[in-house]
């Protein structure tokens, strides 16, 4: 080992002969390592190392590695607990015919592995080789490197047993117990004349996206590009060629097992008119373009490594090229603060700018699952996915933690840990009885139900026109402030130009915590049903969902609804009449729809209103064999008609727009008994459901 001091002036470039440095240091041997270090201004120091043989007309650049003070977590992308280096494209003794070397050319592949520290380092090698028609894996030697030792590994000699003689290429993977950058490696493969050969650089980088530079294809050039799975689980990779100034693209996709590689001979794709995933082929006169790899499975910290070589038939040179890894800058919560309804959920996620897309904001929420926490769990709780649930009215904070490929100033993409977080405000919620029709100058009541009932936070009610024309007010102005459940009166002023273009909003600050659509109509002669609402829910035996609904009169007196009727209206997804599948259901009389149950009922029965049950009468004697994922779907609305308002026309009460879906499902438990019957009804956009185990 020899050390020499070098003094560089401002912006100075100095050339040093390694031969002379070795002689001056009285060193022996034909190969070794070199370190250039400085105590300050390391970011201003740039090095280039190349070797040449004038007699053979040979020259090659030797990659210099930056030594970074990195944590293993930042560079252990696959979470193996070991630092890993990969060289993706080592040409073996029997060169690939695609390289167009002269017949009989034999290469001599070899590795140089160096310990840069003053302590021993253990390293293990493995290979993933390929021929024109097959691929395979092979373990390599395990080595123990003495302090500062550089070891030459003759890969050509391993082709007498470890690696097949007919193999053309191999990737080389080195795992080590060292910290990142304490072990360095280079790989090269040249014939004895140094006229023909190739290099492949080692790198530890894995990421979710690689952006490649230029590829070439013409009578004198071709490009071979690869991407591999450096993770421990399968991943789905996408490869894209961009051409015609980036206006057109060619796409391939492949699922890669751990260590497996996509292998792309661009010239072959063009010559043989190989279709992409959409059936598109590349133009036969295409000579250049760019490319991209994407990890479609792992979008936070990716598992792809990459490599590329371009060969030149004129000189026999095979030059490697490196793509640029992609990463994110600092992530942040999607909502800050996030408004959480009392007793209800609010989904939170994480966004981050993708620096390969000009800072486009991307959803990286899945990289932060299972790490969410809330400071004050008496105010709110949070689950695996970041869904917050309000427990009491108030404010707190939440945060999560996760790894993302980051972009640093060295153009590397370490897996950095981030802890984005923000405020959490739990607000009361307000639900309104459905009041779809508000006649001009005729007060119509509705109920604003506040949850929790103990709320003391001021809630502002206001009315707005969503589209077109129309207006309405409260009896005493355009806004109303409440804190608890309150009867609210609406007064129409100007008729709506389109149905349901008016909205009654409940707000805490600037956040809407409840709303209701309605229509302002021309004056109505007489009363109509309003404030249709769900008042009770329960689960009854045999998996029956039981609902109760009530309504009011626009006049304030239910007796004024004697000329009105209210009904449920159910349609089925399927033929008419509809028959439930047997098995699992017992064969029964088909249902002709629309199905109206025990309705219509008189409008005067707003109290107690309608009691509505949803179940199935034949399940207690269900028939086997059961059918996996047998689904029966129906849709429901509630509606009214009055002789004094659009006679013989049924007007929807609930929901105001759309339908209420009801789903019945017979299924197994993870593909095996017990079998269950599930029924779900979405009322007020909330899923009411129950389950029963089948006999």
C-alpha positions in Angstrom: 0.0 0.0 0.0 1.4 3.4 -0.9 0.0 6.9 -0.3 0.9 10.1 -2.2 -0.4 13.6 -1.7 -1.7 15.6 -4.6 -2.3 19.3 -4.7 -4.8 20.7 -7.1 -5.3 24.4 -7.7 -8.7 26.0 -8.4 -10.3 24.4 -11.5 -7.0 22.5 -12.2 -7.0 19.2 -14.0 -3.9 17.0 -13.6 -3.0 13.7 -15.3 -1.2 10.9 -13.4 0.3 7.7 -14.8 -0.7 4.7 -12.7 2.5 3.0 -13.9 4.6 5.8 -12.5 2.6 5.9 -9.2 3.1 2.1 -8.8 6.8 2.4 -9.5 7.2 5.4 -7.1 5.4 3.5 -4.4 7.6 0.4 -4.9 4.6 -1.8 -5.4 4.5 -5.1 -7.2 1.8 -7.1 -9.0 -0.2 -6.6 -12.2 -3.5 -5.2 -10.7 -4.8 -3.5 -7.6 -7.0 -0.7 -6.4 -6.8 3.0 -6.2 -8.4 5.5 -3.8 -8.6 9.3 -4.2 -9.8 11.1 -1.1 -9.9 14.6 0.3 -10.7 16.0 3.7 -12.8 18.9 2.3 -14.6 19.9 -0.9 -15.1 16.3 -2.0 -18.1 17.3 -4.1 -15.8 19.5 -6.2 -13.5 16.5 -7.1 -14.0 14.6 -10.3 -11.9 11.7 -11.5 -11.6 9.7 -14.7 -9.6 6.5 -14.9 -8.8 4.7 -18.2 -6.3 2.2 -19.3 -4.8 1.7 -22.8 -2.5 -0.5 -24.8 -1.0 1.4 -27.8 0.2 -1.8 -29.5 -3.2 -3.4 -29.4 -4.9 -0.1 -30.1 -7.0 -0.8 -27.0 -8.5 1.6 -24.5 -11.2 1.2 -21.8 -12.7 3.4 -19.1 -12.5 2.0 -15.6 -15.5 3.0 -13.4 -14.6 5.1 -10.3 -17.0 4.7 -7.4 -18.1 7.5 -5.0 -17.8 6.4 -1.4 -21.0 7.5 0.4 -21.6 7.4 4.1 -24.9 5.5 3.6 -26.9 3.4 6.0 -27.5 -0.2 4.9 -31.3 0.4 4.9 -30.9 3.1 2.2 -29.0 0.7 -0.1 -30.6 -2.6 0.8 -33.5 -2.2 -1.6 -34.7 -5.8 -1.4 -34.5 -5.8 2.4 -32.3 -8.9 2.6 -30.1 -7.6 5.4 -27.0 -7.8 3.1 -25.5 -5.2 0.7 -25.7 -6.4 -2.9 -24.0 -5.5 -6.1 -24.9 -6.6 -9.6 -23.3 -6.6 -13.0 -26.2 -7.3 -15.4 -24.4 -8.2 -18.7 -21.1 -10.0 -18.5 -20.2 -11.5 -21.9 -18.9 -15.1 -21.4 -16.2 -17.0 -23.3 -18.6 -18.0 -26.1 -19.8 -14.6 -27.4 -23.4 -14.0 -28.4 -23.7 -14.0 -32.3 -25.6 -10.8 -31.9 -22.3 -9.1 -31.1 -21.1 -9.9 -34.6 -17.5 -10.7 -33.5 -15.5 -12.7 -36.0 -16.0 -16.5 -36.0 -13.8 -18.2 -33.5 -13.5 -15.2 -31.1 -13.1 -16.4 -27.6 -13.5 -13.9 -24.7 -11.9 -14.1 -21.2 -14.4 -12.9 -18.7 -13.0 -11.9 -15.3 -13.9 -9.9 -12.2 -11.8 -7.7 -9.9 -13.2 -7.4 -6.4 -11.6 -5.0 -3.9 -11.8 -4.5 -0.2 -11.5 -0.7 0.5 -11.3 -1.1 4.3 -8.8 -2.1 6.9 -10.8 -5.1 8.0 -11.7 -8.5 6.4 -14.8 -8.7 4.2 -16.8 -11.8 3.2 -18.5 -11.9 -0.2 -20.5 -14.5 -2.1 -21.1 -14.6 -5.9 -23.9 -16.1 -7.9 -24.6 -16.1 -11.6 -27.7 -16.1 -13.8 -26.6 -17.2 -17.2 -28.3 -17.4 -20.6 -27.9 -18.9 -24.0 -30.0 -18.2 -27.1 -32.6 -20.6 -25.9 -32.2 -21.2 -22.2 -31.4 -19.6 -18.9 -30.2 -20.9 -15.6 -28.7 -20.1 -12.2 -25.3 -21.1 -10.7 -23.7 -20.4 -7.4 -20.3 -18.8 -7.5 -17.3 -18.9 -5.1 -17.4 -17.4 -1.7 -14.3 -15.2 -0.9 -12.8 -13.6 2.2 -10.9 -10.5 1.3 -8.1 -9.4 3.5 -7.8 -5.7 4.4 -7.3 -3.6 1.2 -7.1 -6.7 -0.9 -8.0 -6.8 -4.6 -9.0 -10.3 -5.8 -9.1 -11.4 -9.5 -11.8 -14.0 -10.2 -11.4 -15.9 -13.4 -15.0 -16.4 -14.7 -13.7 -18.2 -17.8 -12.3 -20.9 -15.6 -15.8 -21.4 -14.1 -17.2 -22.3 -17.5 -15.6 -25.8 -17.0 -18.3 -26.8 -14.6 -20.0 -24.0 -12.7 -21.3 -22.2 -15.8 -22.2 -24.0 -19.1 -19.6 -23.6 -21.8 -22.3 -22.7 -24.4 -23.6 -19.8 -22.2 -23.2 -16.4 -23.9 -24.1 -14.0 -21.0 -24.4 -14.0 -17.3 -25.4 -11.5 -14.7 -23.1 -11.4 -11.6 -24.5 -10.8 -8.1 -22.2 -10.2 -5.1 -23.6 -10.2 -1.6 -21.4 -9.0 1.2 -21.4 -8.4 4.9 -19.7 -5.0 4.4 -21.4 -1.6 4.5 -22.3 0.1 1.2 -19.3 1.1 -0.9 -16.7 -0.8 1.3 -16.4 -3.4 -1.5 -15.8 -2.4 -5.1 -16.0 -4.6 -8.2 -15.5 -4.3 -12.0 -16.2 -6.8 -14.7 -14.7 -7.1 -18.1 -14.5 -9.7 -21.0 -12.0 -9.3 -23.8 -10.2 -11.6 -26.2 -6.5 -12.2 -26.1 -5.8 -9.4 -28.6 -7.9 -6.9 -26.7 -9.6 -6.2 -30.1 -13.0 -7.6 -29.1 -14.8 -7.5 -25.9 -17.2 -5.8 -23.5 -17.6 -4.4 -20.0 -20.5 -4.3 -17.6 -20.5 -2.1 -14.6 -21.5 -3.2 -11.1 -24.2 -1.2 -9.3 -26.3 -1.7 -6.2 -29.2 0.5 -7.5 -32.7 -0.8 -7.7 -35.6 1.5 -8.5 -39.2 1.6 -9.8 -38.3 3.3 -13.0 -35.3 3.7 -15.3 -35.0 6.3 -18.0 -32.6 5.2 -20.8 -30.7 7.3 -23.3 -30.1 6.6 -26.9 -30.1 3.1 -28.5 -28.9 2.5 -32.1 -29.6 0.1 -34.8 -28.2 0.1 -38.4 -26.0 -2.1 -40.5 -23.0 -1.3 -38.2 -24.7 -1.0 -34.8 -27.2 -2.8 -32.6 -28.3 -2.4 -29.0 -29.0 -5.1 -26.3 -30.9 -3.8 -23.3 -31.9 -5.7 -20.1 -33.8 -5.2 -16.9 -33.8 -7.7 -14.0 -35.7 -8.3 -10.8 -33.3 -7.6 -7.9 -36.1 -8.3 -5.3 -37.1 -11.4 -3.4 -40.6 -11.7 -4.9 -41.9 -11.8 -8.4 -42.5 -8.4 -10.0 -44.2 -7.2 -13.3 -41.9 -5.1 -15.5 -42.7 -2.9 -18.4 -40.3 -1.9 -21.2 -41.0 1.0 -23.6 -39.2 2.1 -26.7 -39.8 5.8 -27.6 -39.2 6.9 -31.2 -40.1 9.5 -33.8 -39.0 12.3 -31.5 -40.8 10.6 -28.6 -44.3 10.8 -30.2 -44.6 7.0 -30.7 -44.0 4.1 -28.4 -43.6 0.3 -28.4 -44.5 -1.6 -25.1 -43.6 -5.0 -23.7 -44.4 -6.4 -20.3 -43.1 -9.5 -18.5 -43.4 -11.0 -15.0 -39.9 -11.5 -13.6 -39.0 -14.0 -10.9 -36.2 -13.0 -8.5 -32.9 -12.5 -10.5 -34.7 -13.1 -13.8 -34.1 -10.6 -16.6 -36.0 -9.2 -19.6 -33.6 -9.4 -22.5 -34.2 -7.0 -25.4 -32.3 -7.2 -28.7 -33.6 -4.0 -30.3 -32.3 -5.0 -33.8 -34.1 -8.3 -33.6 -37.4 -6.6 -32.7 -37.1 -4.4 -35.8 -35.8 -7.0 -38.2 -38.3 -9.7 -37.2 -41.3 -7.4 -36.8 -42.0 -8.6 -33.3 -45.3 -7.2 -32.1 -45.6 -5.5 -28.8 -48.4 -6.1 -26.3 -50.9 -4.2 -28.5 -49.8 -5.9 -31.7 -47.7 -2.9 -32.9 -44.4 -3.4 -34.7 -41.5 -1.1 -35.0 -40.8 0.6 -38.4 -38.3 -1.4 -40.5 -36.2 1.8 -41.1 -36.0 2.8 -37.5 -32.4 3.5 -36.4 -32.5 5.2 -33.0 -34.7 6.1 -30.1 -34.8 6.1 -26.3 -36.2 3.6 -23.7 -37.7 3.2 -20.3 -38.2 0.4 -17.7 -40.9 0.5 -15.1 -41.7 -1.7 -12.1 -45.5 -2.1 -12.2 -45.6 -4.0 -8.9 -43.3 -1.9 -6.6 -43.9 1.8 -7.1 -42.3 3.2 -4.0 -39.0 1.4 -3.7 -38.6 -0.6 -7.0 -36.8 -3.8 -7.5 -35.5 -3.4 -11.1 -31.8 -3.2 -12.1 -30.8 -2.4 -15.7 -28.0 -2.7 -18.3 -27.3 -1.8 -22.0 -24.6 -2.5 -24.5 -24.3 -1.0 -28.0 -21.8 -2.8 -30.4 -20.0 -1.3 -33.4 -19.1 -3.8 -36.1 -16.6 -1.4 -37.6 -14.2 -1.5 -34.7 -15.5 -4.5 -32.7 -16.3 -2.2 -29.7 -19.1 -3.0 -27.3 -19.8 0.0 -25.1 -22.0 -0.1 -22.1 -24.5 2.7 -21.3 -26.4 3.4 -18.1 -29.9 4.6 -17.6 -30.9 7.2 -15.0 -32.7 5.9 -12.0 -35.9 7.7 -10.9 -36.8 8.8 -7.4 -39.1 11.0 -5.4 -38.6 14.1 -3.4 -40.2 14.7 0.0 -43.6 13.1 0.3 -46.6 14.8 2.1 -50.1 13.8 3.3 -52.8 14.1 0.7 -54.8 16.3 3.1 -53.3 18.6 5.7 -55.3 18.9 7.9 -57.6 16.0 7.1 -61.2 16.5 8.0 -62.6 13.4 9.8 -66.3 13.0 10.4 -67.3 12.0 14.0 -67.9 8.3 14.1 -67.1 7.9 10.4 -64.1 7.3 8.2 -61.9 9.6 6.1 -59.2 8.2 3.8 -55.7 9.7 4.1 -52.9 9.0 1.7 -49.4 10.1 0.7 -48.2 11.9 -2.4 -44.7 12.6 -3.7 -43.2 14.4 -6.7 -41.7 12.0 -9.3 -38.5 13.7 -10.5 -38.4 11.8 -13.7 -41.8 13.3 -14.6 -40.9 16.9 -13.9 -42.2 16.7 -10.3 -45.6 15.3 -11.2 -47.4 14.4 -8.0 -47.8 10.6 -7.6 -49.8 8.5 -5.2 -47.3 6.5 -3.1 -49.7 5.6 -0.3 -49.1 1.8 -0.4 -45.4 2.4 0.6 -46.7 3.9 3.9 -49.3 1.2 4.9 -49.1 -0.4 8.3 -47.2 2.5 9.8 -49.9 5.1 10.6 -50.3 6.4 14.1 -52.4 9.2 15.8 -51.0 11.3 18.6 -54.4 11.4 20.5 -56.4 8.2 20.0 -59.2 9.6 22.1 -59.8 12.1 19.3 -59.2 9.8 16.2 -57.9 6.4 15.3 -56.2 5.2 12.1 -56.0 1.8 10.5 -53.4 -0.1 8.3 -54.3 1.8 5.2 -54.4 5.3 6.7 -58.2 5.5 7.1 -58.9 7.8 10.0 -62.0 7.4 12.2 -63.3 10.3 14.4 -63.8 9.3 18.1 -64.5 12.8 19.6 -64.8 16.3 18.4 -61.4 18.0 18.4 -57.9 18.2 16.8 -54.8 16.1 16.8 -52.0 15.0 14.5 -51.2 11.8 12.6 -48.1 10.5 10.8 -46.7 7.5 9.0 -43.4 6.1 7.9 -42.1 4.4 4.8 -39.3 4.0 2.3 -39.2 5.6 -1.2 -36.5 5.8 -3.9 -35.1 9.3 -3.4 -33.2 11.4 -5.9 -29.9 12.7 -4.6 -27.3 15.1 -6.0 -25.2 12.1 -7.1 -28.0 11.0 -9.5 -28.5 7.9 -7.3 -31.8 6.7 -5.8 -31.2 5.5 -2.3 -34.2 4.1 -0.4 -34.8 6.8 2.1 -37.2 6.7 5.1 -39.7 9.5 5.3 -42.3 10.3 8.0 -45.0 12.5 6.5 -47.7 13.7 8.8 -50.2 16.5 9.4 -53.2 17.8 11.3 -56.4 15.8 12.0 -59.7 17.7 12.7 -62.6 15.7 13.8 -65.9 17.5 12.9 -69.5 16.8 13.7 -71.6 15.4 10.9 -75.0 16.5 9.7 -77.6 14.4 7.9 -80.8 15.8 6.4 -84.1 14.2 5.8 -84.7 14.0 2.0 -86.8 17.0 0.9 -86.6 16.9 -2.9 -89.4 19.5 -3.6 -89.6 23.0 -2.1 -92.6 25.0 -3.5 -92.2 28.7 -4.0 -93.2 30.7 -1.0 -94.4 27.6 0.9 -92.2 26.7 4.0 -91.0 23.1 3.9 -89.5 21.4 7.0 -86.5 19.1 7.1 -84.5 17.8 10.0 -80.7 18.5 10.4 -79.5 15.6 12.6 -76.2 16.4 14.3 -73.8 13.7 15.4 -72.7 13.5 18.2 -75.7 14.7 20.0 -73.4 16.5 22.6 -71.8 18.6 19.9 -71.0 22.2 20.8 -69.1 23.2 17.7 -71.0 25.9 15.7 -72.3 24.5 12.3 -73.3 27.0 9.6 -76.2 26.0 7.2 -76.3 27.7 3.9 -78.1 27.2 0.5 -76.4 27.4 -2.9 -77.4 26.9 -6.6 -75.2 24.2 -8.2 -76.2 25.0 -11.8 -78.7 27.0 -13.8 -81.2 29.2 -11.9 -83.1 28.8 -8.7 -83.0 30.1 -5.2 -84.3 29.4 -1.7 -83.8 30.8 1.8 -84.4 30.1 5.5 -87.3 32.1 7.0 -84.9 34.5 8.7 -82.1 34.8 6.2 -79.6 33.1 3.9 -77.7 31.3 6.7 -78.5 29.5 9.9 -76.2 28.4 12.8 -76.9 25.2 14.8 -75.0 23.0 17.2 -77.5 20.1 17.8 -80.3 18.4 15.9 -82.7 21.0 14.7 -85.8 21.3 12.5 -84.9 23.5 9.5 -87.4 25.2 7.3 -86.7 26.0 3.6 -88.6 28.6 1.6 -88.5 28.5 -2.2 -87.9 31.9 -3.9 -87.1 31.1 -7.6 -88.0 27.9 -9.4 -85.2 25.5 -10.3 -84.2 25.4 -14.0 -83.2 21.8 -13.6 -84.1 19.1 -11.0 -81.9 18.8 -7.9 -79.8 21.9 -8.7 -80.1 23.3 -5.2 -78.0 22.2 -2.2 -78.4 22.7 1.5 -74.9 22.6 3.0 -73.7 22.2 6.6 -70.2 23.6 7.2 -67.6 23.7 10.0 -65.3 26.5 8.9 -64.7 25.8 5.2 -65.4 22.1 5.4 -68.8 20.7 4.4 -69.9 18.1 6.9 -73.3 17.4 5.4 -75.5 18.3 2.4 -78.8 17.6 0.7 -80.0 18.2 -2.8 -83.5 19.6 -3.5 -85.6 21.3 -6.2 -87.6 24.5 -6.0 -90.9 24.0 -7.8 -93.8 26.3 -8.8 -96.5 26.7 -6.1 -98.2 23.4 -5.2 -101.9 23.3 -4.6 -102.1 21.2 -1.4 -99.5 19.2 0.6 -96.8 16.7 -0.5 -94.6 14.2 1.4 -91.2 15.7 2.5 -88.4 14.9 4.9 -88.4 11.2 4.0 -85.8 9.7 6.3 -84.6 6.4 7.8 -85.5 6.2 11.5 -84.4 2.7 12.5 -82.3 -0.3 11.5 -81.9 -3.8 13.0 -80.8 -7.3 12.0 -83.5 -9.9 12.5 -83.3 -13.7 12.5 -82.3 -15.5 9.3 -80.1 -12.6 8.1 -83.0 -10.1 7.5 -82.2 -6.4 7.3 -85.0 -4.4 8.9 -85.4 -0.7 8.1 -88.0 1.9 9.2 -88.7 5.1 7.3 -90.9 8.1 8.1 -91.9 11.4 6.3 -93.6 14.7 7.0 -96.2 16.8 5.2 -95.1 20.0 3.5 -98.1 21.6 5.3 -97.0 20.3 8.7 -100.1 18.1 9.0 -100.0 14.4 7.8 -103.7 14.4 7.4 -103.3 16.8 4.4 -101.6 13.9 2.5 -104.8 11.9 2.0 -104.5 12.3 -1.7 -100.9 10.9 -1.8 -99.4 7.5 -1.8 -95.8 6.4 -0.9 -94.2 3.2 -2.2 -90.9 1.2 -2.6 -89.9 0.3 -6.1 -87.4 -2.5 -6.6 -85.9 -3.7 -9.9 -83.6 -6.7 -10.4 -80.4 -7.0 -12.4 -81.4 -9.8 -14.7 -84.4 -11.2 -16.6 -88.0 -10.3 -15.8 -89.4 -12.4 -14.1 -86.3 -12.9 -11.9 -85.5 -16.3 -10.5 -82.9 -16.8 -7.7 -80.4 -19.5 -8.8 -81.1 -23.0 -7.5 -78.9 -24.2 -5.9 -78.1 -22.5 -3.6 -81.7 -21.2 -3.3 -84.7 -23.5 -3.1 -86.6 -23.3 -6.4 -89.4 -20.8 -5.9 -91.9 -18.7 -7.8 -90.2 -16.1 -10.0 -90.4 -12.5 -9.0 -92.0 -10.1 -11.5 -90.6 -6.7 -11.2 -90.9 -3.9 -10.3 -91.5 -5.4 -6.9 -93.3 -3.1 -4.4 -93.6 -5.3 -1.4 -96.5 -4.2 0.9 -96.7 -0.7 -0.7 -98.1 1.7 -1.8 -99.4 3.1 1.5 -101.3 6.2 2.2 -99.3 9.4 2.6 -101.1 9.9 6.0 -99.1 7.1 7.5 -95.9 9.1 7.7 -95.8 8.0 11.3 -95.1 5.1 11.7 -94.3 5.1 8.0 -92.9 2.1 6.1 -91.2 -0.9 7.6 -89.0 -2.6 5.0 -87.4 -6.1 5.4 -84.7 -7.5 3.1 -83.9 -11.2 3.3 -84.6 -14.5 1.5 -87.4 -16.8 2.4 -85.8 -20.0 1.1 -82.4 -19.9 2.7 -83.2 -21.9 5.9 -83.6 -24.9 3.6 -80.9 -23.9 1.1 -79.9 -26.6 -1.4 -76.4 -28.0 -2.0 -74.1 -28.0 -3.9 -73.5 -24.4 -3.2 -72.2 -22.1 -6.0 -69.1 -20.0 -5.3 -69.7 -16.3 -5.6 -73.3 -16.5 -6.6 -74.5 -12.9 -6.6 -78.1 -11.6 -6.9 -78.4 -7.8 -7.3 -81.4 -5.5 -7.1 -82.0 -1.7 -6.9 -84.5 0.2 -4.8 -86.0 3.7 -4.7 -88.8 5.2 -2.6 -91.3 7.5 -4.3 -94.6 9.2 -4.0 -97.6 10.4 -6.1 -100.3 13.0 -5.2 -103.4 13.9 -7.2 -102.8 17.5 -6.4 -99.2 17.4 -7.7 -98.4 15.9 -11.2 -101.2 13.4 -11.0 -100.3 9.8 -12.0 -96.6 10.6 -11.9 -94.3 9.0 -9.3 -91.7 11.4 -7.9 -88.6 10.0 -6.2 -88.2 10.5 -2.5 -85.0 8.6 -1.6 -82.4 8.6 -2.9 -82.9 11.8 -4.7 -80.8 10.6 -7.6 -79.6 7.1 -8.5 -80.8 3.9 -6.7 -80.2 2.0 -3.5 -78.2 -1.2 -4.4 -79.1 -4.4 -2.6 -76.8 -7.4 -3.0 -77.1 -11.0 -1.9 -74.1 -13.2 -2.1 -73.5 -16.9 -1.4 -69.8 -17.7 -1.0 -67.3 -20.0 0.6 -64.7 -19.1 3.3 -61.3 -18.9 1.5 -62.5 -21.6 -0.9 -63.7 -24.0 1.7 -66.7 -24.5 4.1 -68.4 -23.0 5.9 -70.6 -21.4 3.3 -72.3 -18.1 4.0 -75.1 -15.9 2.8 -74.3 -12.2 2.8 -76.8 -9.4 2.2 -75.9 -5.7 1.9 -78.0 -2.6 1.4 -76.5 0.8 0.9 -78.8 3.3 2.6 -77.7 6.9 2.9 -74.5 5.8 1.2 -73.7 3.5 4.2 -73.4 -0.2 3.9 -75.9 -2.1 6.1 -75.0 -5.8 6.1 -75.3 -9.1 7.8 -74.2 -12.7 7.3 -75.6 -16.2 8.0 -73.8 -19.5 7.9 -75.6 -21.9 5.6 -76.6 -25.5 6.7 
